[in-house]
């Protein structure tokens, strides 16, 4: 819901977020692109973009990776500066990916980051949505 963000929040997101695109590679939130349908895993686009995206990200101090698995293949993370964040559901002691519901949680988490100018994982613990809580490595929802 981009229109609901303030100009300050949009600017923060543009300065701190990148979006992986199957057609355009890596773009910032304020980059104007046409509406299109081309998934990252079509035509092995994750491999097409891998070198250029990896190079573009190599000097970042820290990368908080909220990508779905297919997009994670579009760059080679430097283990020293990448924190991979997953959204999981624990059911009867077994963890699994939050799947489609995870997209809604991730969207709310991104809003939380923009509203609170979060730039490191220390601020993650303040976020909770629909039972998802930060456990130090992932956002987990406990189902009984």
N, C-alpha and C positions, 0 to 999 in steps of 0.2 A: 504494500500500500504506500508506494513512494510519495504520493501527493500529501499524505498525512505527516510526513517528516518536515521539521522546520528547516530553514535555509542553513542554519548552523549545523544541524544533524546531517544534512546532505553533504555539506562541505567536509565534515568529519569523516563521513563514509568515503567520500571521494579521495581523501588523503590517506585512508587506512585500509581500504578494501580493494581487492581485485576480483573480477568475475572471469571465470574461464568459459570461453565460447568456442564451440566447434567450428564456427565460420570465421571468427575474428581473432582467435587466440586468447589473449588476456586483455581485458578492458577495465577501465574504472567506472564506477556507477554513473558518473555524469557524461560518459561517452555516449553520444547518440548513435544508435545502430537501428537498422530496420527490423521489423518483426519477421522472424524466420523460423523454420523448423529444420534443424540439422544437429542431430545428437553427436556428442563427442565420440561415441564408440562406432559411428558409421564411417566407413572408408578408413578405418584405423586412424582417425584424426588425432587421437591422443598421442600417437607416435609422431604424427606430422608436426605437432606443436611442442613436443617434448624438449628439444634442444633450445628453442628460442625462449620458452617460458622458464626453463631451468636457468638459463643465462640471465634473464631479466630479474629473477628472484635471488640470485646467489649472494648479493651484497646486503640483503635485508637483515636488520638486527634480529628480528623475530617474526615468524610466520605462524599464525594461528590457522590451522588447516581445518575448515569446516566442509570440505568437499565430499561429494558422494564418491564411492569407490572408483567408478569409471573415470571421473575427472582427476583423481589422484594419480592416475597413470599418465597424465599429460605433463608431468614434470618429475624430475628426480630430486627429492628433498635432501637438503643438507641436514643430516641428523643433529647438528649442533644448534640450528636455529629454527627448527620446525617442531611445533606442538600440534599433534593430530588430535582433534576433538571428535568423539563419537557420541551418538545418542542411542542408548540401549534400554531395553526392557528386561528386567529380571523376573522370571516366572518359575516358581518352585526351585529356586537356586540356580537356574540356567539363564545366562545372558544371551540375548539376541539383538540384532539391529532393530531400531525403532521403525524402520521402513517408511512407508508413506506418512505415518503420523509424525515421524521424525522431521519431515519438512516443515510442518506447522510449528513445532518446537524450535527448530533452527531459525525460522523467521522471527519468532518472538525473541529469541536470544540475540539475533542481529539488531533488533529494535532496542533491546536493553543495552547493548554495547554502544549504539549510537546516542541514545538518550543520556548515558552516563559517562561518555568519553573513556571507555575501558580500553587500555592499551597493553595490558598484561593479564596473566591468568589469576593474579591476586583478586581481581574484581569478579571473577566468575562465581564465587560462592554466594554472592548476593542475588543470583538469578534462580528462580524456581517457577516452573510452569507445568500445570496439569500433573503434578507429582514428580516431575523430572528435577533432580537435584545434582549438583556438582559433587563428585566423590574424590576429586583430586586429579583424575585422569579422564573421566567421561561424565556425561549427564545420564543418570540412571533413574528409571522409574521402577519401583518395586511393586510387582503384582503378587497377590497371595494365591 
